[in-house]
């Protein structure tokens, strides 16, 4: 072999060695990449396992904010490597954690929401790989009307009906219940009540055939029943400046509002409303979604409230009144922009225009004292008076009336029964049934070292 041929052979061998070394190195890099991917996948799977177990824990708890989490533990896994994770739980009042910011609602602890930080671990050469999930969860509930508010008229003590009483229902029965005595004083023979009349103690006077339920369950139209729980309502709850409230409900109860926590719209002292328009949307400055079904506005009156004139309320709103409420003679309190017809009771389309798509009232008036609706007034609202509700001659109500005290109409009454909007009830009146938890915010990322 010549010298040049020898050099060529040596060069070929060297090139082959370099090529083989490059192949070995490439294979090692691929193996390392596969190992890293497997470690990351394992860490993420462990984190998700921890999250699922934490959610199972939360569903079974009454108070989310007391959930202690789960310490870092390695759990045996018959199908493969052990599962190792940690769950750290914090209430949403932990302002140090603001990512996602949706979880940091206020500095007041909200027992209906919780933030979880779940970390999954996977061993790796030179350390460990971790995968973290940040999530915020809220209690999911279904609001239900308390039994007292499922009736056209409810009184904790006596109900007295007089004159010409016409009570119909937008849908179903329009029942009347007296916790004590159900009384008829000069009730016209032509009176008609499309529902059952029930009482706790007894009756007096003659009702004739006034009670005629639309949905007949086969029971006596007028009968004694077991006690119906009185309503629990305390307007002083709304005085507490430390109780952050958004749109009439604890911040975050229906999911995060798109505005910072604002106080209730408050009038300190007696208030008379006579303006033709009350816009719930603009009552709370900076509130972009107030007055909606999910975020109804609470108008707090620390004193007495008087409605005098024609007032249209736009949006979902409820008045909370520490004193008495008076709706003056011939006033109109409505929730539709359609003009009031000459005979509102004869126009079913106009009546429904004052209700939402579910046939429920958008407006509520809840007073600690008495509610008086003077003669000729028209009201499209749920009315609750702590001590009594009284209506005078020629009153028309689209909604329902309830009191822990007594109810009395002094003469003719036309009531078109529509229940209160369930989400628009003030605290103390609504009853929520737990259904589990829902995700309010979610984020996850990989970090840590390993090879």
Secondary structure as GFF3:
##gff-version 3
##sequence-region A 1 451
A	DSSP	alpha_helix	3	59	.	.	.	ID=ss1
A	DSSP	three_ten_helix	64	66	.	.	.	ID=ss2
A	DSSP	beta_strand	70	75	.	.	.	ID=ss3
A	DSSP	beta_strand	83	90	.	.	.	ID=ss4
A	DSSP	three_ten_helix	101	103	.	.	.	ID=ss5
A	DSSP	beta_strand	113	124	.	.	.	ID=ss6
A	DSSP	beta_strand	127	145	.	.	.	ID=ss7
A	DSSP	three_ten_helix	147	150	.	.	.	ID=ss8
A	DSSP	beta_strand	153	155	.	.	.	ID=ss9
A	DSSP	beta_strand	159	163	.	.	.	ID=ss10
A	DSSP	beta_strand	165	169	.	.	.	ID=ss11
A	DSSP	beta_strand	176	178	.	.	.	ID=ss12
A	DSSP	beta_strand	181	187	.	.	.	ID=ss13
A	DSSP	beta_strand	192	193	.	.	.	ID=ss14
A	DSSP	beta_strand	197	199	.	.	.	ID=ss15
A	DSSP	beta_strand	202	204	.	.	.	ID=ss16
A	DSSP	beta_strand	222	224	.	.	.	ID=ss17
A	DSSP	three_ten_helix	235	239	.	.	.	ID=ss18
A	DSSP	beta_strand	245	246	.	.	.	ID=ss19
A	DSSP	beta_strand	249	250	.	.	.	ID=ss20
A	DSSP	beta_strand	265	268	.	.	.	ID=ss21
A	DSSP	beta_strand	271	273	.	.	.	ID=ss22
A	DSSP	beta_strand	277	279	.	.	.	ID=ss23
A	DSSP	three_ten_helix	280	282	.	.	.	ID=ss24
A	DSSP	beta_strand	297	302	.	.	.	ID=ss25
A	DSSP	beta_strand	305	307	.	.	.	ID=ss26
A	DSSP	beta_strand	310	314	.	.	.	ID=ss27
A	DSSP	beta_strand	317	321	.	.	.	ID=ss28
A	DSSP	beta_strand	325	327	.	.	.	ID=ss29
A	DSSP	beta_strand	332	334	.	.	.	ID=ss30
A	DSSP	three_ten_helix	344	346	.	.	.	ID=ss31
A	DSSP	alpha_helix	348	353	.	.	.	ID=ss32
A	DSSP	beta_strand	363	367	.	.	.	ID=ss33
A	DSSP	beta_strand	370	373	.	.	.	ID=ss34
A	DSSP	beta_strand	378	385	.	.	.	ID=ss35
A	DSSP	beta_strand	388	391	.	.	.	ID=ss36
A	DSSP	beta_strand	395	403	.	.	.	ID=ss37
A	DSSP	beta_strand	406	409	.	.	.	ID=ss38
A	DSSP	beta_strand	413	417	.	.	.	ID=ss39
A	DSSP	three_ten_helix	422	424	.	.	.	ID=ss40
A	DSSP	beta_strand	430	448	.	.	.	ID=ss41
###
